[in-house]
Amino acid sequence: MSNTNKLSELTGDYVLDPAHTRIGFIARHTMATRVRGNFRTFDGNAHLDFDASPRSSGRLTIQAKSIDTGNRQRDDLLGKKFLGVDDHPTITFVLTEVEQSGEANVKVTGDLTMRGITRPITMEFQLTGTETDPRGALRIDFTGSVTINRKDWGVHWKAAAGMVGPKVVLQFDIAVIRKP
């Protein structure tokens, strides 16, 4: 794998590689435990232009019912009560700005829509690798995270106080492939 610190060389149109991407989360369940999980089904694409951020755009669509914490009963509860999958089957992120914030770091800003509520978020991503695959396509890997307050998206829980914390860390290990 070859790394590059010149993000401008990576300008182009990309499609998400779901086989090499992980979209996960961590939420505090009780005072002493955390629940970790991920989403199994998603797709996305982007046009990245690190020299002219306003020309960058992209979209990530997550199938909310694909939530997976390793416990089917909890997954059903999270899908129905927290994410409202019956009325809101997808979670979307629409990229509005990309700004280089270091040699191999970028700030990504966009609109996150969950449960029909859209709010802007900004995440810091680190370029973790680039390579040309055997078919000649450029692959790029990024990792990043952001902490959100689930209540900002109407995700409330009426259980005993302290059972489920309001802060959720969204984690992204993203692999994209440049289109020819």
PyMOL CGO cylinders between C-alpha atoms (Angstrom):
from pymol import cmd
from pymol.cgo import CYLINDER

trace = [
    CYLINDER, 0.00, 0.00, 0.00, 1.36, 3.39, -0.91, 0.3, 1, 1, 1, 1, 1, 1,
    CYLINDER, 1.36, 3.39, -0.91, 0.42, 6.47, 1.06, 0.3, 1, 1, 1, 1, 1, 1,
    CYLINDER, 0.42, 6.47, 1.06, 0.17, 9.97, -0.26, 0.3, 1, 1, 1, 1, 1, 1,
    CYLINDER, 0.17, 9.97, -0.26, 0.10, 13.19, 1.67, 0.3, 1, 1, 1, 1, 1, 1,
    CYLINDER, 0.10, 13.19, 1.67, -1.02, 15.18, -1.35, 0.3, 1, 1, 1, 1, 1, 1,
    CYLINDER, -1.02, 15.18, -1.35, -4.78, 15.08, -1.06, 0.3, 1, 1, 1, 1, 1, 1,
    CYLINDER, -4.78, 15.08, -1.06, -5.11, 17.17, -4.23, 0.3, 1, 1, 1, 1, 1, 1,
    CYLINDER, -5.11, 17.17, -4.23, -3.90, 14.12, -6.19, 0.3, 1, 1, 1, 1, 1, 1,
    CYLINDER, -3.90, 14.12, -6.19, -6.99, 12.25, -5.01, 0.3, 1, 1, 1, 1, 1, 1,
    CYLINDER, -6.99, 12.25, -5.01, -9.58, 14.51, -6.62, 0.3, 1, 1, 1, 1, 1, 1,
    CYLINDER, -9.58, 14.51, -6.62, -12.22, 12.50, -8.49, 0.3, 1, 1, 1, 1, 1, 1,
    CYLINDER, -12.22, 12.50, -8.49, -15.48, 10.59, -8.40, 0.3, 1, 1, 1, 1, 1, 1,
    CYLINDER, -15.48, 10.59, -8.40, -15.71, 7.72, -5.94, 0.3, 1, 1, 1, 1, 1, 1,
    CYLINDER, -15.71, 7.72, -5.94, -18.05, 4.92, -4.98, 0.3, 1, 1, 1, 1, 1, 1,
    CYLINDER, -18.05, 4.92, -4.98, -18.15, 3.39, -1.50, 0.3, 1, 1, 1, 1, 1, 1,
    CYLINDER, -18.15, 3.39, -1.50, -16.67, -0.10, -1.18, 0.3, 1, 1, 1, 1, 1, 1,
    CYLINDER, -16.67, -0.10, -1.18, -19.09, -1.79, 1.27, 0.3, 1, 1, 1, 1, 1, 1,
    CYLINDER, -19.09, -1.79, 1.27, -16.93, -4.92, 1.57, 0.3, 1, 1, 1, 1, 1, 1,
    CYLINDER, -16.93, -4.92, 1.57, -14.12, -2.85, 3.12, 0.3, 1, 1, 1, 1, 1, 1,
    CYLINDER, -14.12, -2.85, 3.12, -16.15, -0.22, 4.98, 0.3, 1, 1, 1, 1, 1, 1,
    CYLINDER, -16.15, -0.22, 4.98, -17.45, -0.28, 8.55, 0.3, 1, 1, 1, 1, 1, 1,
    CYLINDER, -17.45, -0.28, 8.55, -20.02, 2.15, 9.90, 0.3, 1, 1, 1, 1, 1, 1,
    CYLINDER, -20.02, 2.15, 9.90, -20.36, 1.68, 13.64, 0.3, 1, 1, 1, 1, 1, 1,
    CYLINDER, -20.36, 1.68, 13.64, -21.44, 3.28, 16.87, 0.3, 1, 1, 1, 1, 1, 1,
    CYLINDER, -21.44, 3.28, 16.87, -20.81, 3.21, 20.60, 0.3, 1, 1, 1, 1, 1, 1,
    CYLINDER, -20.81, 3.21, 20.60, -23.48, 4.20, 23.14, 0.3, 1, 1, 1, 1, 1, 1,
    CYLINDER, -23.48, 4.20, 23.14, -23.40, 4.08, 26.92, 0.3, 1, 1, 1, 1, 1, 1,
    CYLINDER, -23.40, 4.08, 26.92, -25.98, 1.57, 28.13, 0.3, 1, 1, 1, 1, 1, 1,
    CYLINDER, -25.98, 1.57, 28.13, -25.62, 1.80, 31.89, 0.3, 1, 1, 1, 1, 1, 1,
    CYLINDER, -25.62, 1.80, 31.89, -23.19, 3.64, 34.09, 0.3, 1, 1, 1, 1, 1, 1,
    CYLINDER, -23.19, 3.64, 34.09, -20.56, 0.93, 33.53, 0.3, 1, 1, 1, 1, 1, 1,
    CYLINDER, -20.56, 0.93, 33.53, -21.23, -0.60, 30.11, 0.3, 1, 1, 1, 1, 1, 1,
    CYLINDER, -21.23, -0.60, 30.11, -21.29, 0.40, 26.48, 0.3, 1, 1, 1, 1, 1, 1,
    CYLINDER, -21.29, 0.40, 26.48, -23.10, -1.06, 23.53, 0.3, 1, 1, 1, 1, 1, 1,
    CYLINDER, -23.10, -1.06, 23.53, -21.11, -1.34, 20.32, 0.3, 1, 1, 1, 1, 1, 1,
    CYLINDER, -21.11, -1.34, 20.32, -22.63, -2.06, 16.99, 0.3, 1, 1, 1, 1, 1, 1,
    CYLINDER, -22.63, -2.06, 16.99, -22.58, -1.38, 13.29, 0.3, 1, 1, 1, 1, 1, 1,
    CYLINDER, -22.58, -1.38, 13.29, -24.78, -1.18, 10.24, 0.3, 1, 1, 1, 1, 1, 1,
    CYLINDER, -24.78, -1.18, 10.24, -24.50, -3.99, 7.69, 0.3, 1, 1, 1, 1, 1, 1,
    CYLINDER, -24.50, -3.99, 7.69, -26.19, -2.41, 4.66, 0.3, 1, 1, 1, 1, 1, 1,
    CYLINDER, -26.19, -2.41, 4.66, -25.24, 0.95, 3.14, 0.3, 1, 1, 1, 1, 1, 1,
    CYLINDER, -25.24, 0.95, 3.14, -24.08, 2.58, -0.07, 0.3, 1, 1, 1, 1, 1, 1,
    CYLINDER, -24.08, 2.58, -0.07, -22.61, 5.86, -1.11, 0.3, 1, 1, 1, 1, 1, 1,
    CYLINDER, -22.61, 5.86, -1.11, -20.69, 7.94, -3.59, 0.3, 1, 1, 1, 1, 1, 1,
    CYLINDER, -20.69, 7.94, -3.59, -18.78, 11.19, -3.64, 0.3, 1, 1, 1, 1, 1, 1,
    CYLINDER, -18.78, 11.19, -3.64, -17.03, 13.71, -5.80, 0.3, 1, 1, 1, 1, 1, 1,
    CYLINDER, -17.03, 13.71, -5.80, -13.98, 14.86, -3.84, 0.3, 1, 1, 1, 1, 1, 1,
    CYLINDER, -13.98, 14.86, -3.84, -12.05, 17.98, -4.77, 0.3, 1, 1, 1, 1, 1, 1,
    CYLINDER, -12.05, 17.98, -4.77, -9.50, 18.83, -2.12, 0.3, 1, 1, 1, 1, 1, 1,
    CYLINDER, -9.50, 18.83, -2.12, -8.39, 21.98, -3.97, 0.3, 1, 1, 1, 1, 1, 1,
    CYLINDER, -8.39, 21.98, -3.97, -11.89, 23.45, -4.30, 0.3, 1, 1, 1, 1, 1, 1,
    CYLINDER, -11.89, 23.45, -4.30, -14.07, 22.29, -1.41, 0.3, 1, 1, 1, 1, 1, 1,
    CYLINDER, -14.07, 22.29, -1.41, -17.31, 23.79, -2.77, 0.3, 1, 1, 1, 1, 1, 1,
    CYLINDER, -17.31, 23.79, -2.77, -17.08, 21.33, -5.66, 0.3, 1, 1, 1, 1, 1, 1,
    CYLINDER, -17.08, 21.33, -5.66, -17.05, 18.32, -3.32, 0.3, 1, 1, 1, 1, 1, 1,
    CYLINDER, -17.05, 18.32, -3.32, -20.30, 16.46, -2.85, 0.3, 1, 1, 1, 1, 1, 1,
    CYLINDER, -20.30, 16.46, -2.85, -21.48, 13.08, -1.75, 0.3, 1, 1, 1, 1, 1, 1,
    CYLINDER, -21.48, 13.08, -1.75, -24.15, 10.95, -0.18, 0.3, 1, 1, 1, 1, 1, 1,
    CYLINDER, -24.15, 10.95, -0.18, -24.14, 8.01, 2.24, 0.3, 1, 1, 1, 1, 1, 1,
    CYLINDER, -24.14, 8.01, 2.24, -27.35, 6.01, 2.70, 0.3, 1, 1, 1, 1, 1, 1,
    CYLINDER, -27.35, 6.01, 2.70, -27.60, 3.53, 5.58, 0.3, 1, 1, 1, 1, 1, 1,
    CYLINDER, -27.60, 3.53, 5.58, -30.41, 1.00, 5.88, 0.3, 1, 1, 1, 1, 1, 1,
    CYLINDER, -30.41, 1.00, 5.88, -31.50, 1.59, 9.50, 0.3, 1, 1, 1, 1, 1, 1,
    CYLINDER, -31.50, 1.59, 9.50, -32.89, -1.93, 9.91, 0.3, 1, 1, 1, 1, 1, 1,
    CYLINDER, -32.89, -1.93, 9.91, -29.42, -3.35, 9.24, 0.3, 1, 1, 1, 1, 1, 1,
    CYLINDER, -29.42, -3.35, 9.24, -28.32, -2.37, 12.77, 0.3, 1, 1, 1, 1, 1, 1,
    CYLINDER, -28.32, -2.37, 12.77, -26.29, -5.13, 14.40, 0.3, 1, 1, 1, 1, 1, 1,
    CYLINDER, -26.29, -5.13, 14.40, -25.12, -5.25, 18.02, 0.3, 1, 1, 1, 1, 1, 1,
    CYLINDER, -25.12, -5.25, 18.02, -24.80, -9.02, 18.19, 0.3, 1, 1, 1, 1, 1, 1,
    CYLINDER, -24.80, -9.02, 18.19, -28.13, -9.30, 20.06, 0.3, 1, 1, 1, 1, 1, 1,
    CYLINDER, -28.13, -9.30, 20.06, -31.20, -9.70, 17.84, 0.3, 1, 1, 1, 1, 1, 1,
    CYLINDER, -31.20, -9.70, 17.84, -33.69, -8.65, 20.53, 0.3, 1, 1, 1, 1, 1, 1,
    CYLINDER, -33.69, -8.65, 20.53, -31.73, -5.46, 21.22, 0.3, 1, 1, 1, 1, 1, 1,
    CYLINDER, -31.73, -5.46, 21.22, -31.33, -4.81, 17.47, 0.3, 1, 1, 1, 1, 1, 1,
    CYLINDER, -31.33, -4.81, 17.47, -35.12, -5.04, 17.02, 0.3, 1, 1, 1, 1, 1, 1,
    CYLINDER, -35.12, -5.04, 17.02, -35.67, -2.66, 19.93, 0.3, 1, 1, 1, 1, 1, 1,
    CYLINDER, -35.67, -2.66, 19.93, -33.07, -0.16, 18.67, 0.3, 1, 1, 1, 1, 1, 1,
    CYLINDER, -33.07, -0.16, 18.67, -34.48, -0.31, 15.16, 0.3, 1, 1, 1, 1, 1, 1,
    CYLINDER, -34.48, -0.31, 15.16, -38.09, 0.20, 16.15, 0.3, 1, 1, 1, 1, 1, 1,
    CYLINDER, -38.09, 0.20, 16.15, -37.92, 2.43, 19.24, 0.3, 1, 1, 1, 1, 1, 1,
    CYLINDER, -37.92, 2.43, 19.24, -34.73, 4.40, 18.64, 0.3, 1, 1, 1, 1, 1, 1,
    CYLINDER, -34.73, 4.40, 18.64, -34.42, 4.62, 14.86, 0.3, 1, 1, 1, 1, 1, 1,
    CYLINDER, -34.42, 4.62, 14.86, -38.11, 4.30, 13.91, 0.3, 1, 1, 1, 1, 1, 1,
    CYLINDER, -38.11, 4.30, 13.91, -37.33, 2.03, 10.97, 0.3, 1, 1, 1, 1, 1, 1,
    CYLINDER, -37.33, 2.03, 10.97, -41.00, 1.54, 10.05, 0.3, 1, 1, 1, 1, 1, 1,
    CYLINDER, -41.00, 1.54, 10.05, -41.39, 5.25, 9.22, 0.3, 1, 1, 1, 1, 1, 1,
    CYLINDER, -41.39, 5.25, 9.22, -37.73, 6.12, 8.54, 0.3, 1, 1, 1, 1, 1, 1,
    CYLINDER, -37.73, 6.12, 8.54, -36.00, 3.17, 6.87, 0.3, 1, 1, 1, 1, 1, 1,
    CYLINDER, -36.00, 3.17, 6.87, -32.80, 5.07, 6.01, 0.3, 1, 1, 1, 1, 1, 1,
    CYLINDER, -32.80, 5.07, 6.01, -30.22, 7.26, 7.70, 0.3, 1, 1, 1, 1, 1, 1,
    CYLINDER, -30.22, 7.26, 7.70, -28.51, 9.63, 5.27, 0.3, 1, 1, 1, 1, 1, 1,
    CYLINDER, -28.51, 9.63, 5.27, -25.48, 11.86, 5.28, 0.3, 1, 1, 1, 1, 1, 1,
    CYLINDER, -25.48, 11.86, 5.28, -25.19, 14.45, 2.52, 0.3, 1, 1, 1, 1, 1, 1,
    CYLINDER, -25.19, 14.45, 2.52, -21.71, 15.94, 2.21, 0.3, 1, 1, 1, 1, 1, 1,
    CYLINDER, -21.71, 15.94, 2.21, -21.65, 19.73, 1.85, 0.3, 1, 1, 1, 1, 1, 1,
    CYLINDER, -21.65, 19.73, 1.85, -17.99, 20.62, 2.44, 0.3, 1, 1, 1, 1, 1, 1,
    CYLINDER, -17.99, 20.62, 2.44, -14.55, 19.02, 2.62, 0.3, 1, 1, 1, 1, 1, 1,
    CYLINDER, -14.55, 19.02, 2.62, -11.65, 21.00, 4.05, 0.3, 1, 1, 1, 1, 1, 1,
    CYLINDER, -11.65, 21.00, 4.05, -8.06, 19.82, 4.37, 0.3, 1, 1, 1, 1, 1, 1,
    CYLINDER, -8.06, 19.82, 4.37, -7.03, 20.19, 8.02, 0.3, 1, 1, 1, 1, 1, 1,
    CYLINDER, -7.03, 20.19, 8.02, -3.55, 18.65, 7.97, 0.3, 1, 1, 1, 1, 1, 1,
    CYLINDER, -3.55, 18.65, 7.97, -1.26, 16.74, 5.66, 0.3, 1, 1, 1, 1, 1, 1,
    CYLINDER, -1.26, 16.74, 5.66, -3.51, 13.68, 5.72, 0.3, 1, 1, 1, 1, 1, 1,
    CYLINDER, -3.51, 13.68, 5.72, -6.59, 14.98, 7.57, 0.3, 1, 1, 1, 1, 1, 1,
    CYLINDER, -6.59, 14.98, 7.57, -9.84, 16.44, 6.33, 0.3, 1, 1, 1, 1, 1, 1,
    CYLINDER, -9.84, 16.44, 6.33, -12.87, 17.99, 7.98, 0.3, 1, 1, 1, 1, 1, 1,
    CYLINDER, -12.87, 17.99, 7.98, -16.08, 16.73, 6.43, 0.3, 1, 1, 1, 1, 1, 1,
    CYLINDER, -16.08, 16.73, 6.43, -19.27, 18.72, 6.96, 0.3, 1, 1, 1, 1, 1, 1,
    CYLINDER, -19.27, 18.72, 6.96, -22.71, 17.63, 5.92, 0.3, 1, 1, 1, 1, 1, 1,
    CYLINDER, -22.71, 17.63, 5.92, -26.32, 17.04, 6.85, 0.3, 1, 1, 1, 1, 1, 1,
    CYLINDER, -26.32, 17.04, 6.85, -27.18, 13.94, 8.86, 0.3, 1, 1, 1, 1, 1, 1,
    CYLINDER, -27.18, 13.94, 8.86, -30.83, 12.85, 8.58, 0.3, 1, 1, 1, 1, 1, 1,
    CYLINDER, -30.83, 12.85, 8.58, -32.18, 10.36, 11.08, 0.3, 1, 1, 1, 1, 1, 1,
    CYLINDER, -32.18, 10.36, 11.08, -35.86, 9.80, 12.00, 0.3, 1, 1, 1, 1, 1, 1,
    CYLINDER, -35.86, 9.80, 12.00, -36.78, 12.51, 9.48, 0.3, 1, 1, 1, 1, 1, 1,
    CYLINDER, -36.78, 12.51, 9.48, -34.72, 15.16, 11.31, 0.3, 1, 1, 1, 1, 1, 1,
    CYLINDER, -34.72, 15.16, 11.31, -31.78, 16.79, 9.53, 0.3, 1, 1, 1, 1, 1, 1,
    CYLINDER, -31.78, 16.79, 9.53, -28.93, 18.48, 11.40, 0.3, 1, 1, 1, 1, 1, 1,
    CYLINDER, -28.93, 18.48, 11.40, -25.45, 19.54, 10.29, 0.3, 1, 1, 1, 1, 1, 1,
    CYLINDER, -25.45, 19.54, 10.29, -22.42, 17.71, 11.65, 0.3, 1, 1, 1, 1, 1, 1,
    CYLINDER, -22.42, 17.71, 11.65, -18.68, 18.05, 11.12, 0.3, 1, 1, 1, 1, 1, 1,
    CYLINDER, -18.68, 18.05, 11.12, -16.27, 15.11, 11.42, 0.3, 1, 1, 1, 1, 1, 1,
    CYLINDER, -16.27, 15.11, 11.42, -12.51, 14.85, 11.29, 0.3, 1, 1, 1, 1, 1, 1,
    CYLINDER, -12.51, 14.85, 11.29, -11.19, 12.10, 9.02, 0.3, 1, 1, 1, 1, 1, 1,
    CYLINDER, -11.19, 12.10, 9.02, -7.67, 10.80, 8.61, 0.3, 1, 1, 1, 1, 1, 1,
    CYLINDER, -7.67, 10.80, 8.61, -6.40, 9.39, 5.33, 0.3, 1, 1, 1, 1, 1, 1,
    CYLINDER, -6.40, 9.39, 5.33, -5.11, 5.95, 6.32, 0.3, 1, 1, 1, 1, 1, 1,
    CYLINDER, -5.11, 5.95, 6.32, -4.04, 4.64, 2.94, 0.3, 1, 1, 1, 1, 1, 1,
    CYLINDER, -4.04, 4.64, 2.94, -4.16, 4.70, -0.83, 0.3, 1, 1, 1, 1, 1, 1,
    CYLINDER, -4.16, 4.70, -0.83, -3.42, 1.97, -3.30, 0.3, 1, 1, 1, 1, 1, 1,
    CYLINDER, -3.42, 1.97, -3.30, -4.02, 0.96, -6.87, 0.3, 1, 1, 1, 1, 1, 1,
    CYLINDER, -4.02, 0.96, -6.87, -5.84, -2.36, -7.00, 0.3, 1, 1, 1, 1, 1, 1,
    CYLINDER, -5.84, -2.36, -7.00, -5.03, -5.17, -9.51, 0.3, 1, 1, 1, 1, 1, 1,
    CYLINDER, -5.03, -5.17, -9.51, -7.61, -3.73, -11.93, 0.3, 1, 1, 1, 1, 1, 1,
    CYLINDER, -7.61, -3.73, -11.93, -5.92, -0.34, -11.90, 0.3, 1, 1, 1, 1, 1, 1,
    CYLINDER, -5.92, -0.34, -11.90, -8.53, 1.46, -9.77, 0.3, 1, 1, 1, 1, 1, 1,
    CYLINDER, -8.53, 1.46, -9.77, -7.41, 3.86, -7.04, 0.3, 1, 1, 1, 1, 1, 1,
    CYLINDER, -7.41, 3.86, -7.04, -8.64, 2.91, -3.56, 0.3, 1, 1, 1, 1, 1, 1,
    CYLINDER, -8.64, 2.91, -3.56, -8.61, 5.30, -0.62, 0.3, 1, 1, 1, 1, 1, 1,
    CYLINDER, -8.61, 5.30, -0.62, -9.18, 4.54, 3.06, 0.3, 1, 1, 1, 1, 1, 1,
    CYLINDER, -9.18, 4.54, 3.06, -10.28, 7.09, 5.67, 0.3, 1, 1, 1, 1, 1, 1,
    CYLINDER, -10.28, 7.09, 5.67, -11.13, 6.72, 9.34, 0.3, 1, 1, 1, 1, 1, 1,
    CYLINDER, -11.13, 6.72, 9.34, -13.06, 9.16, 11.49, 0.3, 1, 1, 1, 1, 1, 1,
    CYLINDER, -13.06, 9.16, 11.49, -15.69, 9.63, 14.15, 0.3, 1, 1, 1, 1, 1, 1,
    CYLINDER, -15.69, 9.63, 14.15, -18.09, 12.15, 15.61, 0.3, 1, 1, 1, 1, 1, 1,
    CYLINDER, -18.09, 12.15, 15.61, -20.06, 12.29, 18.86, 0.3, 1, 1, 1, 1, 1, 1,
    CYLINDER, -20.06, 12.29, 18.86, -23.70, 13.25, 18.54, 0.3, 1, 1, 1, 1, 1, 1,
    CYLINDER, -23.70, 13.25, 18.54, -26.52, 13.72, 21.03, 0.3, 1, 1, 1, 1, 1, 1,
    CYLINDER, -26.52, 13.72, 21.03, -29.23, 11.24, 20.02, 0.3, 1, 1, 1, 1, 1, 1,
    CYLINDER, -29.23, 11.24, 20.02, -31.91, 13.56, 21.44, 0.3, 1, 1, 1, 1, 1, 1,
    CYLINDER, -31.91, 13.56, 21.44, -31.11, 16.11, 18.71, 0.3, 1, 1, 1, 1, 1, 1,
    CYLINDER, -31.11, 16.11, 18.71, -32.62, 13.62, 16.25, 0.3, 1, 1, 1, 1, 1, 1,
    CYLINDER, -32.62, 13.62, 16.25, -35.67, 12.80, 18.36, 0.3, 1, 1, 1, 1, 1, 1,
    CYLINDER, -35.67, 12.80, 18.36, -34.25, 9.58, 19.75, 0.3, 1, 1, 1, 1, 1, 1,
    CYLINDER, -34.25, 9.58, 19.75, -35.61, 9.47, 23.30, 0.3, 1, 1, 1, 1, 1, 1,
    CYLINDER, -35.61, 9.47, 23.30, -35.86, 6.65, 25.80, 0.3, 1, 1, 1, 1, 1, 1,
    CYLINDER, -35.86, 6.65, 25.80, -38.32, 6.55, 28.68, 0.3, 1, 1, 1, 1, 1, 1,
    CYLINDER, -38.32, 6.55, 28.68, -36.54, 3.92, 30.76, 0.3, 1, 1, 1, 1, 1, 1,
    CYLINDER, -36.54, 3.92, 30.76, -35.08, 4.63, 34.18, 0.3, 1, 1, 1, 1, 1, 1,
    CYLINDER, -35.08, 4.63, 34.18, -32.69, 7.57, 34.26, 0.3, 1, 1, 1, 1, 1, 1,
    CYLINDER, -32.69, 7.57, 34.26, -29.12, 6.69, 33.38, 0.3, 1, 1, 1, 1, 1, 1,
    CYLINDER, -29.12, 6.69, 33.38, -29.99, 3.52, 31.47, 0.3, 1, 1, 1, 1, 1, 1,
    CYLINDER, -29.99, 3.52, 31.47, -29.10, 4.87, 28.04, 0.3, 1, 1, 1, 1, 1, 1,
    CYLINDER, -29.10, 4.87, 28.04, -26.76, 7.83, 27.69, 0.3, 1, 1, 1, 1, 1, 1,
    CYLINDER, -26.76, 7.83, 27.69, -27.59, 10.65, 25.26, 0.3, 1, 1, 1, 1, 1, 1,
    CYLINDER, -27.59, 10.65, 25.26, -24.17, 10.72, 23.58, 0.3, 1, 1, 1, 1, 1, 1,
    CYLINDER, -24.17, 10.72, 23.58, -23.45, 8.32, 20.72, 0.3, 1, 1, 1, 1, 1, 1,
    CYLINDER, -23.45, 8.32, 20.72, -20.11, 8.00, 18.95, 0.3, 1, 1, 1, 1, 1, 1,
    CYLINDER, -20.11, 8.00, 18.95, -20.46, 7.34, 15.24, 0.3, 1, 1, 1, 1, 1, 1,
    CYLINDER, -20.46, 7.34, 15.24, -17.40, 5.57, 13.78, 0.3, 1, 1, 1, 1, 1, 1,
    CYLINDER, -17.40, 5.57, 13.78, -16.43, 5.40, 10.13, 0.3, 1, 1, 1, 1, 1, 1,
    CYLINDER, -16.43, 5.40, 10.13, -13.80, 3.22, 8.50, 0.3, 1, 1, 1, 1, 1, 1,
    CYLINDER, -13.80, 3.22, 8.50, -14.42, 4.20, 4.89, 0.3, 1, 1, 1, 1, 1, 1,
    CYLINDER, -14.42, 4.20, 4.89, -13.03, 2.62, 1.75, 0.3, 1, 1, 1, 1, 1, 1,
    CYLINDER, -13.03, 2.62, 1.75, -13.81, 4.22, -1.60, 0.3, 1, 1, 1, 1, 1, 1,
    CYLINDER, -13.81, 4.22, -1.60, -12.86, 3.37, -5.18, 0.3, 1, 1, 1, 1, 1, 1,
    CYLINDER, -12.86, 3.37, -5.18, -12.26, 6.05, -7.80, 0.3, 1, 1, 1, 1, 1, 1,
    CYLINDER, -12.26, 6.05, -7.80, -14.46, 5.66, -10.86, 0.3, 1, 1, 1, 1, 1, 1,
    CYLINDER, -14.46, 5.66, -10.86, -12.68, 5.46, -14.20, 0.3, 1, 1, 1, 1, 1, 1,
]
cmd.load_cgo(trace, "trace")
